[in-house]
Amino acid sequence: MTIWYTADTHFGHENILSHCKRPFSTVTQMDAALIENMWKVVGPEDQMWILGDFAFGAKAKDPAYLESIFLQLPGAEKHLIIGNHDLGPTLQLPWASVSHLVELPDGPNGQANTLCHYPMITWNQARKGALQLFGHVHNNWRGSNNSVNVGMDVWDFMPVSFNDIARRAKTLPKNKHWDDVEPRSR
């Protein structure tokens, strides 16, 4: 079993095409491409964590539309970390779990990493190597060496595994405020 992460799918959201310069002609084409990309990597026994903003716009208020999208998602378990656009009908879908923040063990040493829709400056076990995974900012920021954006817009519209995230984290700069919140003298 592999754990996969993504954020900011924005299923059904017309304006996201121009807002984030997504390379799709229509929202129908975008929705189909996102689901197809998920199926390329997420296996039938895998978990998928969507770190917020599953859907948005008029279609996000249509329970039948949301259910049709949800039922097309791959994986044995689908989890939602609540984002600022996840309201009403999205929260009623048959998720394995729905939370604002989760500490989830993953990776070679089983470190509990923090999942939240929003980027954070610090989190539990941050000084011991735990990563923070987030979305919300779309393609505005990839993150820092310990807090990584897992959003669709910065991962070629694909879900990613912990190994993908850890590799990217090594290429990102240190957060310029890290020493302000986690000074070495503690």
C-alpha positions in Angstrom: 0.0 0.0 0.0 1.2 3.5 -0.9 0.0 6.8 0.4 -0.6 9.5 -2.2 -1.1 13.2 -1.6 -2.6 16.0 -3.6 -4.4 19.3 -3.0 -6.5 21.9 -4.8 -8.1 19.7 -7.4 -11.0 22.3 -7.6 -13.2 19.8 -9.5 -15.9 21.7 -11.4 -14.3 25.1 -11.0 -14.4 27.1 -14.2 -12.4 30.1 -13.0 -9.4 27.9 -11.8 -8.5 27.4 -15.5 -7.5 31.0 -15.9 -6.7 31.8 -12.3 -3.9 29.2 -12.2 -3.3 29.0 -16.0 -4.3 25.3 -16.1 -3.7 23.9 -19.6 -7.3 22.7 -20.1 -9.9 24.1 -22.6 -12.8 23.3 -20.3 -13.5 22.2 -16.8 -14.9 18.9 -18.1 -11.5 18.3 -19.7 -9.7 19.3 -16.5 -11.8 17.0 -14.3 -11.3 14.0 -16.7 -7.5 14.7 -16.8 -7.1 14.9 -13.1 -9.0 11.7 -12.5 -7.0 10.0 -15.3 -3.7 11.1 -13.7 -4.8 9.8 -10.4 -5.5 6.4 -11.9 -2.0 6.4 -13.5 -0.4 6.1 -10.0 -2.9 5.3 -7.3 -3.4 1.6 -6.9 -6.5 -0.3 -5.7 -5.0 -0.9 -2.2 -3.6 2.6 -1.8 -4.7 5.6 0.3 -5.2 9.0 -1.2 -5.1 12.2 0.9 -6.7 15.3 -0.7 -5.4 18.3 1.3 -8.3 20.6 0.6 -10.3 22.3 -2.0 -11.7 19.1 -3.6 -14.3 21.1 -5.6 -15.5 24.7 -6.0 -18.1 26.8 -7.8 -21.6 26.0 -8.7 -20.9 22.3 -9.3 -19.5 22.0 -5.8 -23.0 22.6 -4.5 -24.5 19.7 -6.6 -24.4 16.5 -4.5 -24.9 14.3 -7.6 -22.0 15.9 -9.4 -19.7 15.6 -6.4 -20.7 12.0 -5.9 -20.0 11.2 -9.5 -16.5 12.6 -9.2 -15.8 11.0 -5.9 -16.9 7.5 -7.2 -14.3 7.8 -10.0 -11.4 8.3 -7.6 -8.9 5.4 -7.3 -7.7 3.8 -4.1 -9.0 1.9 -1.2 -9.3 4.9 1.1 -9.9 8.5 0.3 -9.2 11.1 3.0 -10.0 14.8 3.0 -8.1 17.5 4.8 -10.6 20.4 4.9 -9.7 23.4 2.8 -11.4 26.8 2.6 -13.6 25.7 -0.2 -14.7 22.4 1.3 -18.2 23.0 2.5 -21.6 21.3 2.6 -22.0 18.5 0.1 -18.2 17.9 -0.2 -18.0 17.1 3.5 -20.9 14.6 3.1 -19.1 12.4 0.7 -18.1 9.0 2.0 -14.5 9.9 2.9 -12.6 7.5 5.1 -11.8 10.5 7.3 -12.4 14.3 7.3 -10.1 16.5 9.4 -8.6 20.0 9.5 -5.1 18.7 10.5 -3.6 15.2 10.7 -0.3 13.8 11.8 0.3 10.8 9.4 3.3 8.4 9.6 4.8 7.9 6.2 8.3 7.6 4.7 11.2 5.3 5.4 11.4 6.0 9.2 7.6 6.3 9.7 7.9 9.9 10.9 4.5 11.5 11.6 4.3 14.3 9.0 1.7 17.1 9.4 -1.0 17.5 6.8 -3.0 20.7 6.6 -4.5 22.6 3.8 -2.6 25.8 4.8 1.2 26.2 4.8 2.5 26.5 8.4 5.7 27.9 9.9 6.1 25.1 12.5 4.3 21.9 13.6 4.8 18.9 15.9 8.2 17.2 15.5 9.3 19.8 13.0 12.7 20.0 14.7 13.1 16.2 14.3 12.5 16.0 10.6 8.8 15.8 10.2 7.6 17.4 7.0 4.5 19.6 6.7 2.4 19.0 3.6 0.0 21.7 2.3 -2.0 23.1 -0.6 -4.0 26.3 -0.7 -1.4 28.5 -2.5 -1.7 26.7 -5.9 1.3 27.6 -8.1 2.4 30.7 -6.0 4.9 28.8 -3.8 6.4 25.3 -3.8 7.3 25.5 -0.2 10.5 25.2 1.8 12.9 22.4 2.7 10.5 21.1 5.4 7.1 22.3 4.3 6.1 21.2 0.8 3.2 22.2 -1.4 1.5 19.0 -2.7 -1.0 20.8 -4.8 -1.9 19.7 -8.4 -0.7 23.0 -9.8 3.0 22.3 -8.9 3.1 18.6 -9.5 2.0 18.4 -13.2 -1.6 17.6 -12.0 -0.5 14.3 -10.5 -0.8 12.9 -6.9 2.6 12.4 -5.3 4.2 9.9 -2.9 6.3 10.7 0.2 9.4 9.8 -1.7 8.5 12.4 -4.4 7.9 15.0 -1.7 11.1 14.2 0.2 13.1 14.6 -3.0 11.6 17.9 -3.7 12.0 19.1 -0.1 15.8 18.7 -0.5 15.8 21.1 -3.4 13.8 23.8 -1.7 15.3 26.7 0.4 15.0 27.0 4.1 12.0 29.0 5.2 13.4 32.5 6.0 11.3 32.6 9.2 12.4 29.2 10.5 15.0 30.5 13.0 12.4 33.0 14.3 10.0 30.2 15.4 12.4 27.3 16.0 15.6 28.9 17.4 18.5 26.5 18.0 18.8 27.5 21.7 15.8 25.5 22.8 
